[in-house]
Amino acid sequence: MNTEILGVIAMFVLAIAIAIPLGKYIAKVYAGERTFLDMLFNPIEIRLYKISCIDETAPMNWKQHLQALLTINLVWFVMVFVLLMTQQYLPLNPDNNPNMSADLAFNTVISFVVNCNLQHYSGETGVSYLSQMVLMFLQFVSAASGMAAAVVVFEAFKHKTAQHLGNFYVFFVKSITRILLPLSVLVALILVFNGTPMTFEGKDTMSAMEGQNVEVSRGPVAAFVAIKHLGTNGGGFFGTNGAHPFENPNYTTNMVEMIAQLIIPFAMIFAFGIYINRKRFSYMIFGVMTVGFLCLVIPNVVMESAGNPAIERMGINMDAGAMEGKESRIGAAASGFWSIATTVISTGSVNSMHDSSMPLSGMNELLAMMINSFYGGVGVGILNFFIFVILAVFISGLMVGRTPEFFGKKIEAREIKIALIIALVHPFLILVGTALAVSMPGLTESTLNNPSFHGFSEILYEYTSASANNGSGFEGLGDNTPWWNISTGIVLLLARFIPIIGPVAIAGLLAQKAYIPEGSGTLKTDTATFGVLILTIILIIAALAFFPALTLGPIAEYFTLHQ
């Protein structure tokens, strides 16, 4: 067990060590400074712009950035929706997997377009290799869309006053060519050398230990798994995701995939500070996020390592931890760490079954997604946190009787109204979705695999995962029905684009305002005191709103287990 704990610590420390220089590199990429990949990718990017009839030198204001982002996402939705409903007639389908139903295709396409990958199908039987490759393409472009949106916020605070904030297509393309693609190639090579398949051949027949012949699915797995983690997408090539031995063969690949999830969200924070020349501010952000992360992850590692008291009372040894739903090659501690990292970062991939987590571990997984502001997905994590920064500045100004200012820009009513709407959209979508599902047992009760408190937790988790653009699930829930596919699809759309539109709009509005030089009375936003204020506001707005729902689910289940 001590060795497992050391492995968990090593994953986290290595991720930070890689993220710091990666953040410097990312800042250079978006600032247009010279990097070592220029010779390789400059000609490719120029050709892409020419083919696409894009003027990469044309500056954009914040409205034009959002227009470009929403337009290309709509195009991808239509294209892939048609593909999934016709995949059985198309090439690269050696296992003859059928077409998706309209409601499942609707949910799947939206889920991948919005960087969630809330999969209501199993990859082995639900999609062809062509569909898997196209979904892998969406994993690249959805991650790049979030990163490009974040850079608009970077640009807004880089200059004292600005009408134009760079070019969306430049930020978008560079996110893929200079960051996501090179890292994906590196991670995929490590996975291949550790046994992850990379082939277009169909199922293989193998002899099981019982002497029976079984058909084992394979495919271009390594490439898919690499970007699903680096892009914080999380969609599994196989139904069991990162618990499958082909996706995650051993402890080494488990560490590589865990670090891959962490490094870009970490690096984007450091890149923000470097880009706007306010490194201390980025350190404050990283510190607040890390405190919140540790408050969730440490209890999970401890609880999963301690085992299940109900099973222990039966006289069964729990030295290995609570191993139901976990892989012996990974262990309870690493599974507990992953369960919080993947919900905090919004990756949503799993290396164990969250439905089998201890009750309070499940509560922490839910809290990580409900708060949705600690690290977060690539790009959008910064945007989510930015909303709470604006609210903290506003409240601080009220406390001292001064007009709120942030980086020399006055925070006024329009910005606060947008920030409050964005902060409340997330709990609204989760709680309203859960309430509707519970109020219509005819549509949902038959899909539950567990009664009582845990059944409620399954419903709450599904809408929380959708709203947080996470994609993981309490998979006792039979979610491939028209109700779940359509209702969560709507939540996915709203929860992705409203929280992107809001921060970009606020940043664009602030960028246009006159710059006010900082004075002796200016609020310092790079201090530990301001960090504590932000953390307090996050807990009040984001966490306490969900306490009644958590009481009906995992907390009640915990007390039932300890009777």
N, C-alpha and C positions, 0 to 999 in steps of 0.2 A: 504493500500500500504506500509506503514511503517513496518507493521508486515511481509510482504513478503520480504522486503529488509533485515530485521533482520534474516529471515530464510535463505536467500542466504549467508549472512555473516557467520552464524552458520555452514552451510555446509562446507564452505571453511576452517574455523578455526578448526573444528573438524577433517577434513581430514588431516591437517598438524599435529595436536596433535597425531593422530593415526600413521601417517607415520614415525615419528621420532623413537619411540621404535620399530616399525615394521622394519625399516631400520637396526637397530642394530641386530635384530633377523635374517634378511636375510643375513647380512654379516657373522654371525656365522654359518648359514646353509651352505653357499658356502665355507667357510674356513674349514669346517669339525669339528668345535668345538661342544662341547656337548650342546644339547638343550633338552627341556622338552618333545619333541615328539620322542626322540630316541628310547625309549623302545617300542613304538607302531610301528614305521615305519622301524626300522633297519631290523627286520626279514622279513618284506614284501619286502623291497628293495633287500635284499640278494637273496630271492626266485625269484624275477623278473630277476635279472642278470643271475641267474643259468638257468632259463627257456629260456632266450633269448641268451644264450651262449655268454655273454658279460663279458669280463675281466675288472671289474671296477677299477682295480689297474693300468691298462696300461696307461701310459702318452701319450698325443697326442700333435703334433705340430699344428699350425694354419691351415695347409692344411688338416690334418686329421679331425679336428673339422668340417670344411666346408664340407668335403666329407660325414661325418656321417649325418650332418644336411640335406644336399640335398638328400641323399639316402632315409632316412626315410620319407621325405616329398613326394618323388616320389611314394613310396609304398602306402601311404595314399591316394594319388590322384587316383591311379588305383583302389584300393579297393572301395572307396566311389563312384567313377564314375560308376562302375558296379552296385552298390547298388541302386543308384538313378534311373537308367534306367530299373530296374527290381522290384521296390518297391511294385507295385500292386500285385505281386505274392508272396510276403513275409509276415511273421507274423506282428502283431501289426499295423494293418491298418483297424481299426474299421469303418472308414468313407469311405473306398474304394477309396482313392485318387489314381490317375493314375500315370503311369511312367512319368518321365521327358523326354523331347526331348533331343537329343544329345547336341545341342548348349546350352540349359539351364543347363543341368547337368555339362557340361564343365565349364560354368561360376560359378555355385554354388560351385562345388568342389574346384576349384582354390580359390574362394573367401574365403571359410572357412579354407583352408590349409594355406593361407597367412595372416590369422588373420584380414581379412577385413569384410567379411559377407555382401558384396554388393548384397542384395537379389533382384533378378528379378522375384520372385514368392511370393505368400502369404502363410504363414505357415498353415492357416486353410485348404486350398484346394490343396496346392502344394506338401506336403510331408506327409508320414506316421509317426506314432509314432516311429517306428524303425529308420527311416531316421532322425527324430529329435534327437533321442538319439545318433546316430552315429555322427551327426553334432555337438552335445554337446561334444562328445569325441574330435572332431577336435578343438573345442574351448579351451580345456585343452592343447592339445599337440602343437597347433600353438603358444599359449601364452608361453608355456614352452620352445619352440624352440628359440623364441626371447630373453627370459631371459637367456638361456644357452649361446647364442651368446654374450650377453652383458658381461657375466662372463669371457669369454675368454679375453675381453679387460681389465677387472679387473685384471686378472692373469698377463697380460703382463706388468702391471705397479706396481705390488706388489713386484716383484723381480728386482734387478739391471740388471741382464742379465739372460735370460731363453730361452731354446730351446723348452721345453715342457710346455704346458699351461693347465694342469689338464686333466680331462676326460670328453668329451661332454656328454656321457650318464649319468654320475653321476650328472652333473649340471642339465641335462634335467629331470631326475627322481625326484631329490630333489625339483625342481621347482614345480612339481605337488604334491608330497606327503607331503612336509613340508610347502608349502606356499599356492598354489592355492586350493587344496582339503579341508584343514581345514577351510579356510576362506569361501569357497563356501558353506560348510555345515552350517556354522553360518548364512550367509546371507539368504540361502534358508529357514532355520527355521523361521527367522524373517518374511519373505514373506508369508510363509504358515500360520503363526499365524495372519497375516493381511488380509487373504482372497485369496491369490494367489493359484490357483488349483495345485494339485499334484496327478494325477490319470492317469490310462491307459484306462479309459472308453471313449466312443466316444461322439458325440454331445448330448447335453441335450435339451429337449423341455421346454421352459419357456414362460410365459404369459407376453407380453409387456404391457405398460401403456395404449396403444390404445385398448387392449383387444385381440390382435392377438397373435397366438402362433408362436414363432420363435425358430429356432434351433441355439443353442449357442455352439461354439467349446470350448473344454477344453483339458486337457492332462497333461503331466509331466512338467508343466510350471515353477514352483518355482526353480527346479534344473537348468533348462536351463537359466533362467534369472540371477541367481546368478553368474554363470561363465561367462556369456556374458559381465557382467560389470567388474568383477574382472580381467578377462583376456583381457580387452579392446577389445573384439571382436565386440559386438554391435548387432549381429543378433537377430531379434525378433522372438519369438515363433508364434506371430500373425502378420498380415500384417501391422498394425498400430504401432507395436513395443511398446515402453514404454508409448505411449498415450493410449493404451488399458487398460481398468479397471482391467482386470485379471492379466496383467503384472505389473501394477503400481496402486494398488487400492486407495491409499490415500497419503496425504502429508508426512506421516511418511515413507512410502515405497519410496517415491520420494527422500527423504533425504538419506535413506539407500543406494539406488541404485546410487545416485550421489556420495556419499562418497566412495562407493565400486569402482567406476571408478577411483577415484583420488588416493587412498592410495598406490597402488603398484607402479605406475609411480613415485610418490613422494618418496616413500621409497627406490626405486632403486637408486635414486640420493644420498640419505644419506648413503646407503649401500656402494656405490662406494667410498666415502670419508673415511669411516671406514675401508673398506677392504684394501685400499692402504695406510692407515695411513696419509691421507691428508684431514682432515675434512673441513678445510677452503676452499679448492678447491671445494668441493661439495656444500658448502654454497654459493660460488660465482655462480656456475651453477644454483642452485635453485633460487638465487636472479635474475639472468638474465631472466630465464624462467618465473618467477613470474611477473616481470615488463612487459614482452611481453604479458603474459596472461591477466593482469589487463588492459592493453591498449586496448585489444579487448573486454573483458567481460563487463567492466563498461559502454562503449557506448551502447552495446546491451541491457543491463538491462534498461538503461535510455530510449532508443528509443522504446523498446517494451512496457515499462510502460507508455510512453507518449501517445500512441495510434496512429491511422492513421489519418493524417490531411484531407485527401480526404473524409473520412467518417464523420469526425467532421464537415466539411463544410456543410454536409447534415442535421445538427442539431441533430446528434446522440451523446449521452453522451459517452465520452471516459475515464471516471474515472477508469475503470477496466483495461485500457490499450488496446493494439491491440490484441483482443481476437480471431480474425479469425484463425482457425487452432490450437487453444489452448484449454486445458482442464480447466474448471472452478475450479476443485478441486486442481489444481496446480498453476494457475495464470500466469500473464504475466512476472513478475520479475523472478520467478524460471524457467520459460521456456526460457527466454533470457539467464540466467546463464547457463542452461544445453546446449543450442545451441552452446555456445563457448567451454565449458568444453569438450563436446563430440567430437568437431572437433579439438581442440588442442591436446587432449589425443589420438585421432584416434580411439575412441570407435565406434562412428558412430550410437549409439542408439539415439532415439529421444523421447521426451515426448510432442512434438508439431510438426506441419508440417513446415519444413524449407521453403517450397515453399511459405508459407504465411507470412514469416518474412518481416519486413520492408526492403526496398531496401538496405540501408546501413548496416542493420543487416546481410542480406544475403551476402554482401560484406565481412564483418568481418568473417563470417563462412567460406567463401572461402579463405580468407587470412590466417586463422588459419591452414587450410590444405595445402595451398601453401607454407607457411613458414615451417611447419612440423618439428619444432625444439623446441617448447615450451612444455616440459614434454613428449609428444609423448606416444606411446603405451608401454606396459610392455617390458622392455629390449631394444627395437629398438629406443625408445626415446633418450636414452643415446648414442646410436650409431649415430643417426642423428646429435646430438649436437657435438659429438666428431669430426666430419668432419669439423665443423666450428671452433672448438678449434685449430685444426691443421692449418687451413688457417690463423687464427688470429696470431698464433705463427710465421708462415712464414712471414707474412706481417710486424709484429713487428720487426723481425730480419732484414728485408730489410731496415726498417726505421732508425735503429741505426747502420747499417753496420756490424752486427754480424751474424755468422752462427746460424740459428734458432735451438733452443734446447727446448725439452719438457720433463720434469722429468728426466734430465740427458741423453737424447738421441738426437742425431743430426737428424733434419728433413731435408731430402735431396730430390733430384729431383723425385725419384721414389714415395715417399710418397705424395708429392705435386700433381703429375700427377693423382694418384688414387683419392685423395681428390677432385680435380677439376672435374674429371669425375663424381664422385658421386654427387657433388653439382649441376651439370648441367643436370643430368639424369632426375630429378624430373620435372623441367620446360619443358624440351624437350618432355617428355611423355604427359604432360598435353596439351601443346600448339599444338603439332603436332596432337594429337588425336582430339582435338577440331576443328582444321583447316580441317582435313579430313572429319569430320562429317558435318561441315558447307558446304564444297565444294561438298557434295553429297546429295542434298535435296531429291532426289528420295528415298533414304534409310532412311532419318531421319525426314523429314518435317512432315510426317503424324503421327509421334510418339510424336510430341510436343503438349502440351495442352494450350500453351500460345504463342501469336505472338510476334514479334518485340524484344525489348531488353530483356524481361524476358525469352523468348524462347531461346535466345542465352545463358542466364545465366543458364538455365536448362542443356544445352549441356556442358558448361564449368564446371558446378558443377559435372556432372557425371564423367568426366575424372579426375577432381581434386580429387574427393572422391576415385576413383580407384587407382590413383597414390600415394595418401597419405595412402593407406590401411585403409581407414576410413569406408566406407560402407553406410553412410547416403546419402540422395538424395533430390533433388527438385522433388518431386514425381508427378508433373504434366507431367513428362516424361514417355511415354509408353515404358519401356526399355526391355521388354521381346520379342526381335526380334533377328534373327541371327546376324545382324550387331552389336547391342549393346552387346549381350552376348559374341561374339567372340572378338570384338575389346577391350572391357574393360577387358576381361579375359587375353588377351596378356599384357595389361598395368599392370594388377595386378601382373602377374608373374615377369615381369621385375622390377617393382617398389618395390617388396618385397625383392627379393634375391640379386639384385645388391647392394642396400644400406646396406645389411648385409655383403656381401662378401668384399666390400671395406674397412670398418672400421676394420674388423677382420684381413684382410691382412695387413693393416697399423700397427695395434697393434702387430701382429706376427713379422713383419719385424723390428719394433723398439725394441721388446723384445730381439732379437738376437744381437743387437748392443752393443758395449762396453759402460759401464756406465761412464759418465763424471761428477765428483763431482760439485755441484753448487758452484759458486763463487760470488763475489760482483757484477759482470756484468751480472749475470744470470737473465733472464726475470722472474719476479714474476707473476705466472699465477693464483694466488688466491686473487687478489686485485680487487677493484671496477673499477679501470682504465682498467684493462684487460677485465673485464666484459662489460664495455661500448664498447670497441673495438669489442668484439664478437657480441654484439647486432647490432652494426653498419654494420658489414660484413653480418650478417643475413639479415638485411633490404635491403642492396644493392643487394646482390646476389639472395636472395629468394623472396623478395617482389617486388622490382622494375621491375623485369622481367615480372611480370604479369600486370603491370599498364595499358598497352594498352587494354588488354583483359577485365579488370575490367571496363574500361571506356566505352566499347561497351555494357556492361551488366548492372550490378547494379547501377553504377554511372549515366549512361544515364537514367535509370528507375527512379532514385531519382529525377532528374530534371524534368522529365515528370510529376511525381506525385505532384511536388511543383510549377507547372505553375500557 
